[in-house]
Structures are given as structure tokens and as C-alpha cells.
Amino acid sequence: MLVILGGPTGEQIEAMELEQGIKYQTVKSQLPTRTCTTCLDASTGDMTEMIGVSGLIDSQTESQYIQQGISILQGTTQLVPRALALCGTFPPGLSGHAMAQIISSRIASKTLVFVDAVKDIHPVLAARCIDILKVNSTEVLSILSTVDCEHYGEARSPRHIDLAQAAMKLGTMFDIGIVAVTDGPSTAYLSDTKQNSCWAFQIPDLLAHRDHLVDETTKSKFGHLLLNPLGAGDTCSAVMLNLYLEKPDVVEAFAQGLAAASASCLVPMPNCIFDLSTMQKIRKLITITKL
């Protein structure tokens, strides 16, 4: 993990990384790291994000981040990594061009590039170094609407779009091998541009299958079932990438990622935590159709 951290919040994040045993490198900033607090309304399931103020990352800090990223990918101080996951949003001042410069330095035959991001993504797409792109339905249309006039104005209405076709088009435009598109509890899609193939993944209704999926201990502990989607996308990405590195079957890796994400929705807190047996039950309920 390569992160820019600063201030008391940066120190807290470093402490949490150490506690979790996460290997990381830090680029120090004079500015405090911003945080995001997400509020989930138990009665409606609606979410509200409160994102803290972030100062502008200066050019010196950005340059240091780029150099450390390149050093990691080229194995200057350690083994060349098997994969690079580019996730989330960049703090102000750290641009998509910086990320494009980093991933362009990778040794293509050794490091797979996995991207789960959309903000300022166009320089990264233009680098044509992405092996797997995982986005949600709104995000894939948001990207397409800015580069393809045919999709202009469609970003807000994914329900009326062929998401499998949209994923294939985006992958073809930017030479992305795999484009995976999630759509909350609705059908997810995966397009393989090299094989010109698409798959649909039907996700089970978690509430309808609650008695089968959730054990009695969990039911008694939490009472009213609240579906918690916070971190589900991150969970899907993490499980998908790790399983794909173990066995390069991207269709099954994505299905397992969706199962893990769904299982995490059944855990009210903390985020991105799931029960393995619940994940396995959900995986058996996911149906995959080649389109």
C-alpha cells in the first residue's frame, strides 16, 4: 500500500495499518489527511457521506509519490509486485496524470493493473495499461458519456442501458482486457474484450434468503436485519483480485467477489467484513449466464 498521509488523522491511519499487519509505504504531507464519515439510516437504508476538507497536495509531495510508485513497480527495493490495485479517489493535487505515469512504468509481463476508480480516470485510461477495470453501472456510463457522444446524457439512467455492451465498448476503446460492472443488488456484468465474450451474474435477494444465509446467533445479536452496503464494492474488488491471482479464472473470481460483497451487506458493522460460510452460500445462489 502506498499512501499520502499527514497530521493526526494520518498518524491514526498508520497505527491502524500497523495493527492490521498491512505492509505500507507512506509519503508524508504537511496537510492533515481527510476522512469520510458515512451515515446509514436504519429506517430507510439511505446513506449520507460527510467528507472532510483536504488541503492541496503540493508538487513536491506528488513527485515523491510518483517516484516511490515507480520504484515499487520496477522492483528497485523489493520484488516486483504481481498486481497493482488503483482504488478510490485522489486527494486534491494528486492527479490522474500522476497515476498514469506510475502504471505506465510497470513491467507488463509481471504486474497486473486492477483499477476500481472513476474520478479523474481519463489519463489512466489513456495510458492503456489497465488489465481489469471494475466499476458500477453509473460509473461506466459516466465515463462513456464523456468520450462517446452516443452515450451523452445517459450517466444518470443505467436502467435503460445494455450494461454488458457498455462494458465491452469501454474495454475496446481503451484496450482494457476485462471490464466488470456491478449494479447493487441487480444483475452484474463482465466483458472480456480479448475473447469478445460477456457474462451476466444474477445476485440472490438477500432479504428473501435471510433465514438460509444468516445463522441464529447473528439474528439474535442484531435483531432487525439492516442491509449495510458500505464497503461492498471494495470487498468485491479485493476478493476478485486475490482469487484471480490464485487462479486466473476471471468469471469465477468476479462471482466470488460478488458473493463476498453480498455477504458483507449482512454484517451491520464494521464495513468490509463478511462470514466465509455466508459467502459460500451466496455463491451457490448466484447464476452466471454467458450472453
N, C-alpha and C positions, 0 to 999 in steps of 0.2 A: 504494500500500500504506500502510495506517495501522496502526501497531503501538505497543504499550506495551513499552518496553524499559528495563532498568536493570542496574546492576552490570557486572562484567567480561564476563558472557555476553551482555549487551545490546550492549556495545561490539563483541564478536566478530561478532554478527549484523549490526550496522550495517556493519562492514567487509566482510562477505560480500555484503551488498546493494549496496554501492558497487562491489565487484569485478565483480559480475554486471551492473552497469548498471541496477539496479532503481530506479525512482523511488519514493521513500517519504517519509512523514512520521512522526515519532516523538513520542509523548507520553512524557516522562521519568518514571521511577518511582525512588524511593529503594531499592526492593527488587530483588535480582538476578532476572533472567529465568530461569524454569525451563527445563530441557531434557529431552528424552526420548531414551533410548538403546534401540534395538530390536535384540535378538539373534536371529539366524536360524540354526537348527540345520541344518547342511548334510546331515545324515544322514536327518532326518525331515521337514524343511520346517516344523517348528513354530517359532512366534515367541513371544518374551517381551519385554514393554515395561517399562523401568525409568524411571519419571517422577520427575524431581527435585521437591524440596519448593518450593512457591511461597508467598510471603507474601501477605497480603490487600491487594488494591488499595484505596486509601482513596477516599473520596467525592470529594475534590478532583481526583484523577487521573481518576476515572471521568467527572466532569463535564467536564473538559478534553477527554477523548476524544470525548465526545458532541458538544461544540461544534465540534471540528475535523471530525468526520464530517459534521455538518450543513453546515458551511461548504463542504466539498468537494462535496457533493451539490447544493447550491444555486448553485455556481459563483461563490462570493464572491471567490475569489482566482485562479481559473483557469476553463477551460471546464468546463461540466457534463459529467461522465463518461457514456459510453454505457452502461456497465454497472457494477454493484456486485456483487462476489463475497464472500459471507459464508461463511467456511470454518473448519473446525476447532473447537477448544474455547476457552472464555474462561478467563483466569486468575481465581482466586477474587477476588470483589469486583466483577468486571465482569459484570453480569447480562444476561440475555436482554431485560429491560425496556429497558436502555440501547440494545441493538441495535435493538429495535423502535422506539424514539424516533428513532434515526438514519434507518432506512429509511423511516419514515413521512414524513420531511421531503423525500424525493426528488420531483423533478418527473416524474410518472408517464410523460408522453409522451416523455421524454428519456433516462431511466436505467432499464435493465432490472435487476431484482434476481434474482440467482442465489444459491441457498443450498445449501451442502454441509455440513450440521451437524445435530446432534441433541441435544446436551446443552443443557438449559435453553431448548429451542426453542419452547416453547408461547407465550410472549409475542410472539415473532417471527411465529409462525403466526397468532395472534390479530390482528395488525396488518393482515392481508390485503393485503400488499404484494408477496408473492412471485410472480415470473413463472415461474421454473423452480426446482424442488426436486430435487436428486439425492442419493439415499441408498441404502444397501444393504438387503438383504432383512430382516435382523434389525432395522435401524433403523426401517424403515417400519412394521413390526409393533409395535415398542416404542412408537412414537408413537400408533398406533391403539389399542393396549391400554390407554392411559391416558385416552382420550377417547371410546371406543366400547365399551360393555360386551360387545358381540358378539365382540370380539377379545380380551377379557380372558384373560390367561394364554397367549396364542399367540406372544408375542415370541420364545420360545426354540425354536420349531418351524416355521420358514419353509417347510420342505419340504412341509408338508401344507396350505399356503395358496395360493389363487389370487392371485399377486402382482400381476398386471395389474388385477384387481378391487380389490385393496387400494390400489394406487396411485391408481386412479380415485376411490375413496371418499375417500381423504385429500385429493386435489386438490379435490374437490367440497365437502368440509366447510369448507375454508379458502380457497376461491376462488383456488387455485393453477392457473395455466394449464397447466403441464407438470410431470408427476412422472415422473422417471426412476429406475428401481430396478435396481441391479446385484446379482449373486449369485455373486461369484467367477467360477469358470470355467463356471458353469451359465448357463442362459438369463436374459438381462436383459429388462426390460420398460419401455415408455414409454407413458404415458397422456396424451392431450390432452383436457382437460376441456371446452374450448370446442367442439371438434369431436366430442366423445363417441366418441373413437377410441383404440384400443390397438394396440401392435405388440410382437412378440416378436423378440429378437435371439439367434440361436444362435451361440455362440462356438466356434471350432475347438479341437480338442485340441492344445495346443502341443507336447506331447511326441511325439505321433504324427506331427506335421508338422515336426519339428525339422530334418530334412535339407533340406526345402524352404525353411524360414524363416531358418535360421542359416547364414551363409557359413563357408567353411573356415577363414578367419583367426580368426573368433570361436571356432570349435570348438577350434582348436589353442591359443588363448590361455587359455581357461577349462576345457578338458578336460570333466570331468563336468558335465553340464548341471544347474544348480540354478535352479529357478523362483523368482524373487525378487519377491514381491507387494508389497513395501514401496513405498508411494507410488503404487501403481497407481490407486487411487481419485482421488488428487489429479491424476494425469496425465489421467485420463478427464475430469474436470471442466474442467481448463484447456483441453484441446483442444476439447472440446464447446462451451464458451462462446465461445472465439475464432473457431471456424469458424461458429458460429451468427451472430455479429456480422458476419462477412464475407458470409454468405448465409443468410437466415432459413429454412433447411430443417432443422427440429429433428430429424427422423428420421435424416437423413444425418449431421448433426453428432454425434448420440449414437453412431451406428455408427462414425464415425471416432474418437471418444473411446474407445470400447471397443477398437478396433484399436490405438490408441496405448498404452492401458493394458496390453494383452496383450503388445505389443512390449517394453514396459518390463520385463515379467516375465522376459524372456530376457536381460536385462543384469544380471549379478550385483551390480555396483556401478558408479557411485553410483546412488542412487534417482532415479526420475522422468526417467531418460534413456532414449531409445529411438532405434533406427535407422529413418529415414524409409522406406527401401525395405522393411524388415521390416513396418512398419505397413501399408504399401500392399498387401503380400502377404496379410496377415491380413485386411484389409478385404475383399479379394476372396473370402475364405473364410467371412465372416460372412453368414448368411442372415437376411433380415428377412421376417417374416410378419405381415400385418395380421389381427388377431383379430376 
